[in-house]
Amino acid sequence: MAAGGSIPLDQQFHSFAKFGDTKADGKTITLTQIDKWLKQANVFTKTLTTTDTGITFGKFKSKTIAYGDFVKFLEDLANQKKIPVDELKEKLETCGEPGTNKATHAVKTGAVDRLTDTSKYTGSHKERFDESGKGKGIEGRADVHDDTGFVGGYKGQGTYDKK
């Protein structure tokens, strides 16, 4: 990292160019990846939107752009929206590594708390969890019985071949 907690723009470009795409080499970046980067850097406002980035990106007539074109993209976008390009670059350098903004964290409010409290489960569902509330896995879902192939309570078991 560089001084002041910022990562140089070219290194950030490489990180965001690979973010969310397992096949990406980090040398070119898509509009979607740019929009994620700008969103993480809190660049979008009422005057600068994803529509603006889409229009500016469309001028390059390509699905991906390299770092040199990305710098031109930023300069063009900043000029259109009358934003200092250095301010835009600084926000992109200081926003940190690509992240998911805690999108995968579990919610623990309202009905979710009640529905995930295993101590309130009754009947056969209660058997799926141990005393601490941890699931038993397949053992908790499988019926424990002799595996004869007959339904429970069948009285004629073993009489099929007898005549």
NUZA-778482 format. One record per residue (C-alpha): residue in three letters; x negated, y, z negated. Coordinates in steps of 0.2 Angstrom, whole numbers. Layout:
// NUZA-778482
<r rest="ALA" xx="X" yy="Y" zz="Z"/>
...
// end
This chain:
// NUZA-778482
<r rest="MET" xx="0" yy="0" zz="0"/>
<r rest="ALA" xx="-5" yy="18" zz="3"/>
<r rest="ALA" xx="-6" yy="31" zz="-10"/>
<r rest="GLY" xx="11" yy="37" zz="-16"/>
<r rest="GLY" xx="20" yy="20" zz="-15"/>
<r rest="SER" xx="22" yy="22" zz="4"/>
<r rest="ILE" xx="17" yy="9" zz="17"/>
<r rest="PRO" xx="10" yy="15" zz="34"/>
<r rest="LEU" xx="24" yy="16" zz="47"/>
<r rest="ASP" xx="15" yy="4" zz="59"/>
<r rest="GLN" xx="15" yy="-9" zz="45"/>
<r rest="GLN" xx="33" yy="-6" zz="40"/>
<r rest="PHE" xx="38" yy="-7" zz="59"/>
<r rest="HIS" xx="30" yy="-25" zz="59"/>
<r rest="SER" xx="39" yy="-30" zz="43"/>
<r rest="PHE" xx="56" yy="-24" zz="49"/>
<r rest="ALA" xx="53" yy="-31" zz="67"/>
<r rest="LYS" xx="52" yy="-48" zz="59"/>
<r rest="PHE" xx="66" yy="-46" zz="46"/>
<r rest="GLY" xx="81" yy="-57" zz="50"/>
<r rest="ASP" xx="74" yy="-65" zz="65"/>
<r rest="THR" xx="64" yy="-81" zz="63"/>
<r rest="LYS" xx="58" yy="-81" zz="81"/>
<r rest="ALA" xx="51" yy="-63" zz="81"/>
<r rest="ASP" xx="33" yy="-59" zz="82"/>
<r rest="GLY" xx="34" yy="-42" zz="74"/>
<r rest="LYS" xx="28" yy="-33" zz="90"/>
<r rest="THR" xx="45" yy="-27" zz="96"/>
<r rest="ILE" xx="60" yy="-21" zz="86"/>
<r rest="THR" xx="79" yy="-22" zz="90"/>
<r rest="LEU" xx="92" yy="-8" zz="87"/>
<r rest="THR" xx="100" yy="-19" zz="73"/>
<r rest="GLN" xx="83" yy="-20" zz="64"/>
<r rest="ILE" xx="80" yy="-1" zz="66"/>
<r rest="ASP" xx="98" yy="2" zz="59"/>
<r rest="LYS" xx="94" yy="-9" zz="44"/>
<r rest="TRP" xx="78" yy="0" zz="41"/>
<r rest="LEU" xx="86" yy="17" zz="42"/>
<r rest="LYS" xx="100" yy="11" zz="31"/>
<r rest="GLN" xx="88" yy="5" zz="18"/>
<r rest="ALA" xx="78" yy="22" zz="19"/>
<r rest="ASN" xx="95" yy="31" zz="16"/>
<r rest="VAL" xx="93" yy="41" zz="32"/>
<r rest="PHE" xx="111" yy="39" zz="38"/>
<r rest="THR" xx="122" yy="54" zz="34"/>
<r rest="LYS" xx="138" yy="62" zz="41"/>
<r rest="THR" xx="127" yy="70" zz="55"/>
<r rest="LEU" xx="116" yy="55" zz="58"/>
<r rest="THR" xx="125" yy="39" zz="61"/>
<r rest="THR" xx="122" yy="22" zz="70"/>
<r rest="THR" xx="131" yy="29" zz="85"/>
<r rest="ASP" xx="117" yy="41" zz="87"/>
<r rest="THR" xx="104" yy="28" zz="85"/>
<r rest="GLY" xx="113" yy="17" zz="98"/>
<r rest="ILE" xx="113" yy="32" zz="111"/>
<r rest="THR" xx="95" yy="36" zz="108"/>
<r rest="PHE" xx="90" yy="18" zz="109"/>
<r rest="GLY" xx="100" yy="16" zz="125"/>
<r rest="LYS" xx="88" yy="28" zz="134"/>
<r rest="PHE" xx="74" yy="14" zz="133"/>
<r rest="LYS" xx="85" yy="2" zz="144"/>
<r rest="SER" xx="78" yy="-13" zz="134"/>
<r rest="LYS" xx="85" yy="-24" zz="120"/>
<r rest="THR" xx="68" yy="-22" zz="111"/>
<r rest="ILE" xx="55" yy="-8" zz="110"/>
<r rest="ALA" xx="37" yy="-9" zz="105"/>
<r rest="TYR" xx="29" yy="3" zz="91"/>
<r rest="GLY" xx="24" yy="17" zz="104"/>
<r rest="ASP" xx="42" yy="18" zz="110"/>
<r rest="PHE" xx="48" yy="17" zz="92"/>
<r rest="VAL" xx="39" yy="33" zz="88"/>
<r rest="LYS" xx="46" yy="41" zz="103"/>
<r rest="PHE" xx="63" yy="35" zz="98"/>
<r rest="LEU" xx="61" yy="43" zz="81"/>
<r rest="GLU" xx="55" yy="59" zz="88"/>
<r rest="ASP" xx="69" yy="60" zz="100"/>
<r rest="LEU" xx="82" yy="56" zz="87"/>
<r rest="ALA" xx="74" yy="69" zz="75"/>
<r rest="ASN" xx="75" yy="82" zz="89"/>
<r rest="GLN" xx="93" yy="78" zz="93"/>
<r rest="LYS" xx="99" yy="80" zz="75"/>
<r rest="LYS" xx="87" yy="94" zz="70"/>
<r rest="ILE" xx="78" yy="84" zz="57"/>
<r rest="PRO" xx="60" yy="86" zz="54"/>
<r rest="VAL" xx="52" yy="70" zz="61"/>
<r rest="ASP" xx="39" yy="70" zz="47"/>
<r rest="GLU" xx="53" yy="69" zz="34"/>
<r rest="LEU" xx="61" yy="55" zz="44"/>
<r rest="LYS" xx="44" yy="45" zz="45"/>
<r rest="GLU" xx="41" yy="48" zz="26"/>
<r rest="LYS" xx="58" yy="41" zz="21"/>
<r rest="LEU" xx="54" yy="25" zz="32"/>
<r rest="GLU" xx="37" yy="23" zz="24"/>
<r rest="THR" xx="43" yy="25" zz="6"/>
<r rest="CYS" xx="59" yy="14" zz="7"/>
<r rest="GLY" xx="49" yy="-2" zz="3"/>
<r rest="GLU" xx="49" yy="-20" zz="11"/>
<r rest="PRO" xx="64" yy="-26" zz="20"/>
<r rest="GLY" xx="77" yy="-32" zz="8"/>
<r rest="THR" xx="95" yy="-38" zz="7"/>
<r rest="ASN" xx="102" yy="-26" zz="-6"/>
<r rest="LYS" xx="107" yy="-39" zz="-18"/>
<r rest="ALA" xx="120" yy="-46" zz="-5"/>
<r rest="THR" xx="118" yy="-64" zz="-12"/>
<r rest="HIS" xx="121" yy="-61" zz="-30"/>
<r rest="ALA" xx="136" yy="-69" zz="-39"/>
<r rest="VAL" xx="150" yy="-58" zz="-45"/>
<r rest="LYS" xx="155" yy="-60" zz="-63"/>
<r rest="THR" xx="171" yy="-50" zz="-65"/>
<r rest="GLY" xx="189" yy="-52" zz="-67"/>
<r rest="ALA" xx="196" yy="-68" zz="-60"/>
<r rest="VAL" xx="179" yy="-75" zz="-56"/>
<r rest="ASP" xx="174" yy="-76" zz="-74"/>
<r rest="ARG" xx="191" yy="-85" zz="-78"/>
<r rest="LEU" xx="190" yy="-97" zz="-64"/>
<r rest="THR" xx="171" yy="-102" zz="-67"/>
<r rest="ASP" xx="173" yy="-105" zz="-85"/>
<r rest="THR" xx="172" yy="-124" zz="-86"/>
<r rest="SER" xx="178" yy="-125" zz="-104"/>
<r rest="LYS" xx="196" yy="-120" zz="-98"/>
<r rest="TYR" xx="197" yy="-135" zz="-85"/>
<r rest="THR" xx="209" yy="-149" zz="-89"/>
<r rest="GLY" xx="213" yy="-166" zz="-83"/>
<r rest="SER" xx="201" yy="-175" zz="-71"/>
<r rest="HIS" xx="192" yy="-158" zz="-67"/>
<r rest="LYS" xx="186" yy="-158" zz="-85"/>
<r rest="GLU" xx="176" yy="-174" zz="-82"/>
<r rest="ARG" xx="166" yy="-166" zz="-68"/>
<r rest="PHE" xx="155" yy="-155" zz="-81"/>
<r rest="ASP" xx="145" yy="-160" zz="-96"/>
<r rest="GLU" xx="147" yy="-151" zz="-113"/>
<r rest="SER" xx="136" yy="-136" zz="-108"/>
<r rest="GLY" xx="147" yy="-133" zz="-92"/>
<r rest="LYS" xx="134" yy="-139" zz="-80"/>
<r rest="GLY" xx="141" yy="-150" zz="-66"/>
<r rest="LYS" xx="137" yy="-168" zz="-66"/>
<r rest="GLY" xx="136" yy="-169" zz="-47"/>
<r rest="ILE" xx="142" yy="-185" zz="-38"/>
<r rest="GLU" xx="144" yy="-194" zz="-54"/>
<r rest="GLY" xx="157" yy="-181" zz="-60"/>
<r rest="ARG" xx="167" yy="-183" zz="-44"/>
<r rest="ALA" xx="167" yy="-202" zz="-41"/>
<r rest="ASP" xx="179" yy="-213" zz="-50"/>
<r rest="VAL" xx="172" yy="-225" zz="-62"/>
<r rest="HIS" xx="180" yy="-242" zz="-58"/>
<r rest="ASP" xx="176" yy="-259" zz="-51"/>
<r rest="ASP" xx="174" yy="-258" zz="-32"/>
<r rest="THR" xx="185" yy="-272" zz="-27"/>
<r rest="GLY" xx="193" yy="-263" zz="-12"/>
<r rest="PHE" xx="211" yy="-264" zz="-20"/>
<r rest="VAL" xx="221" yy="-249" zz="-26"/>
<r rest="GLY" xx="223" yy="-248" zz="-45"/>
<r rest="GLY" xx="237" yy="-258" zz="-52"/>
<r rest="TYR" xx="238" yy="-271" zz="-38"/>
<r rest="LYS" xx="244" yy="-287" zz="-45"/>
<r rest="GLY" xx="240" yy="-299" zz="-30"/>
<r rest="GLN" xx="221" yy="-297" zz="-31"/>
<r rest="GLY" xx="213" yy="-313" zz="-26"/>
<r rest="THR" xx="228" yy="-321" zz="-19"/>
<r rest="TYR" xx="226" yy="-317" zz="0"/>
<r rest="ASP" xx="217" yy="-333" zz="5"/>
<r rest="LYS" xx="227" yy="-345" zz="-6"/>
<r rest="LYS" xx="242" yy="-354" zz="2"/>
// end
